[in-house]
Structure formats: C-alpha cells, structure tokens
Amino acid sequence: MKTPADFRTTPLAIAWAINSLAYSIIYPFIPIYLSEERGIPIEKVGLIFPLMGLAVILTPPLSGWLTDRVGRHFMMQFGQSSRALIFLIMAVMAYFQAPFELFAVVLMLNAGVGTFFQVAADSYLTELTTPETRPAAYSKIRIGTNVGWALGPMLGAFLARTPFSLMFAITAVLCVLGALYTGRTCRPTAAPAVQKTIHHPPVSAWQIIGNPSLLKLLTASFLLFILTSQLYSILSIYATQTVGISRNILGLVYSVNGFTIILFQLPVTRLMDRFKLHQSTRLLGGSILYALGYFSLAFCDGGFSLAIAVFILTQGEVIVQPALYTVVSRLAPRGGIGRSMASLGLVRGIGMAAGPWIGAQVFAAYSTTPVMLWGILSVFAVVAGLAFLSLRSL
C-alpha cells in the first residue's frame, strides 16, 4: 500500500532519473570524443577526471550553505538550469573544437555545479519524509537514478554517430526539462523551523579520523574507489580501441550496470540479511566480485563478454555500497555520524578523482597487454577486501 510519502517522493525520483539520464548520455563518451575525435593522448585525457573529482570534493560545502540560505527548491532549479547553460556552452566549444585546456576547465565547473541539485534534492527529501519513511524514499531515489544511468548510455551510443556538439546540446535540453519538471511537480517547502535536538559532547575531527577501524575502512574504500572509477573512464576507451566494439554496443554494455542495480539491489540485500551475513563478509565478497569482474575484462572479445564482466562487477557494487554505510554508522562516535559519513564521501571523491588518472597511466603502459592492465587495477580490490576482512570484529 502506498503511503502519502510515496506519492510526494515519486516526482523527486523522476527528477533524479532525468538528471542522471542527461549526464550519462555524454559522460561515458567524453574520453572517446577527446581521444578519438580530437586526437588528444589518453594520458592527457585522464587529467580531466581528477579535475572533475576535485570540483565534486570542493563544492558540496558551498552547495549546502546556499541550500540552507536561499532554499532547497530554488537551488534544485538553479543547479539544473546552470548545468543546462554549461552543457550548451560545451556544445559550442565542441562545434568550434575549443582547446583541451578550456574543455577541462568547463568540465570541472560542470561537475561542481552538479552538486547544487544533488545537495538540494537530498535536503528537499527530508522535508517530504519522516525518519521512518526516509530509507524507503532514498531507495526509490537510487532506483530512479539508475534508471537514468541505464538508459543514458544507450541513447548516448545512438547519438555518438552524430556530431558531439549535438550530444552536448541534447544534454542541455534534458537539464532544462528536468528544471521545468521539478518546478511544476516539486512544490517549495516552508523554511524548516529550528528544532530542538539532543546535544552530545563535542566530537573533534581527530576522534573521527583517529579511530583506527574507521581509518582502515576509509583506506580500504579509497583503494576500491580507485578501481571502480575505471568503469566510466578507461573502460570506454579499452572497449572501443582494444576490444573493438562499436559505440552503440558500448552504450548497451553500460546499461547493464544500471539495470543490474535496479533489478538486484533490494533482492540481494534482503537475501544477505536473511542469512545474517556479517558486514565485513559482505565487503570482502563484494570486493572479490569487483576484482573478478574487472579482471575478466582482459579476456573479453566482444560486447556480450563485456556485458557479463560488467554484470559481475556491478554485483560487487550491489553488495558493497549498503555495507559501507552500515559499517561507517557503527564506527561513528555519538554526535559525529554526519562527519563520519562525510569522510566516506570525501574519500570517495578523492578516489574517483585519482582513479581515472592512475588508470590512464596503466592503460598507456599496458594497453596491448590486457591481462597486465586489468590485473594491476584489480589488485586494488583484492587489497581492499583483505583490509575489510580485518573489520570482522565489528
């Protein structure tokens, strides 16, 4: 039976689907555009990902401050509209073949502006739900996001046969549609009143990052994020240049990631809960699947085998993500859960920024030796899994 919260949060889930659809249409194909269409060396192309990751790390504090100051609804609209404008600028840049350095700067700006909608939408969701209904609402948001990520690469693969300037322009139009949709369906909420909260003793930053178990978890997570960042960076170039699949097939391969999460996230989590698997066991198992999935890419010879590899590594994602947040919540000191969660987000941002650059260097050295290429990168998941296993006492 649907609750009132279900009906209130459905438009927000659809908004997330539109936004992720817009971004995923172009994101996996940016390395291909820069390396194949523009002839820029892959080592240089890899620099855009640390820059984009740096923007994602630096802008959330500003996004949060603006959201609290000017309102959630306004910032959702501003974030989507601003991103539409940036994508339109990128369409013009692609048409006139702007210098790589300018592209890198604008891509960094684009990534930073993207946090405006994300932070505002997450804050807006808290106004629509109660603590009891919030987990289910966030699950719906995650599914909506992955619907966009499943469909986006397929549409992007079709559009990749057209000029890339058109792809950027279509992405801009989708961002505008997203803003129009949220403006019509997501009504502004009243400014939340200051609520009384239970005050806990102050928690210093050292109490959080100085926790040996949390530090070990964050270190292992960082290693894992280095590997997972290869999915939408090095894999796209490897699949088209080394394996030799078309961009259309590449889009279908990427859609496997989104559809796997949509179909398996809840059933797999419930199955592990039913058997009461320890969180460290889940993290180890997920890391193993990550390693197997990425290493199996070395033996792929076409779209079907690539899709199987992506399915395997995505199962690792399905298992690891809920377990990570569960362990962080257990390790967080009283009064410091927010900053503990933020520390995981920070590590994720750094890993996702550094990972593509590391992958680009490994690809440049071993692009003709896939076993070495994916073997080296998969080691990150193996080491992470062993570190996760040491947390079995939690």
C-alpha positions, 0 to 999 in steps of 0.5 A: 500500500502506498503511503502519502510519502510515496506519492510526494517522493515519486516526482523527486525520483523522476527528477533524479532519473532525468538528471542522471539520464542527461549526464550519462548520455555524454559522460561515458563518451567524453574520453572517446570524443577527446581521444578519438575525435580530437586526437588528444593522448589518453594520458592527457585525457585522464587529467580531466577526471581528477579535475572533475573529482576535485570540483565534486570534493570542493563544492558540496560545502558551498552547495549546502550553505546556499541550500540552507540560505536561499532554499532547497527548491530554488537551488534544485532549479538553479543547479539544473538550469546552470548545468543546462547553460554549461552543457550548451556552452560545451556544445559550442566549444565542441562545434568550434573544437575549443582547446583541451585546456578550456574543455577541462576547465568547463568540465570541472565547473560542470561537475561542481555545479552538479552538486547544487541539485544533488545537495538540494534534492537530498535536503528537499527529501527530508522535508517530504519524509519522516525518519521512518519513511526516509530509507524507503524514499532514498531507495526509490531515489537510487532506483530512479537514478539508475534508471537514468544511468541505464538508459543514458548510455544507450541513447548516448551510443545512438547519438555518438554517430552524430556530431558531439556538439549535438550530444552536448546540446541534447544534454542541455535540453534534458537539464532544462526539462528536468528544471521545468519538471521539478518546478511544476511537480516539486512544490517549495517547502516552508523554511524548516523551523529550528528544532530542538535536538539532543546535544552530545559532547563535542566530537573533534575531527581527530576522534573521527579520523583517529579511530583506527577501524574507521581509518582502515575502512576509509583506506580500504574504500579509497583503494576500491574507489580507485578501481571502480572509477575505471568503469566510466573512464578507461573502460570506454576507451579499452572497449572501443580501441582494444576490444573493438566494439562499436559505440552503440554496443558500448552504450548497451554494455553500460546499461547493464550496470544500471539495470543490474542495480535496479533489478538486484539491489533490494533482492540481494540485500534482503537475501544477505540479511536473511542469512545474517551475513556479517558486514565485513563478509559482505565487503570482502565478497563484494570486493572479490566480485569487483576484482573478478569482474574487472579482471575478466575484462582482459579476456573479453572479445566482444560486447556480450563478454563485456556485458557479463564482466560488467554484470559481475562487477556491478554485483560487487557494487550491489553488495558493497555500497549498503555495507559501507554505510552500515559499517561507517554508522557503527564506527561513528562516535555519538554526535559525529555520524554526519562527519563520519559519513562525510569522510566516506564521501570525501574519500570517495571523491578523492578516489574517483578523482585519482582513479581515472588518472592512475588508470590512464597511466596503466592503460598507456603502459599496458594497453596491448597487454590486457591481462597486465592492465586489468590485473594491476587495477584489480589488485586494488580490490583484492587489497581492499577486501583483505583490509575489510576482512580485518573489520570482522570484529565489528 
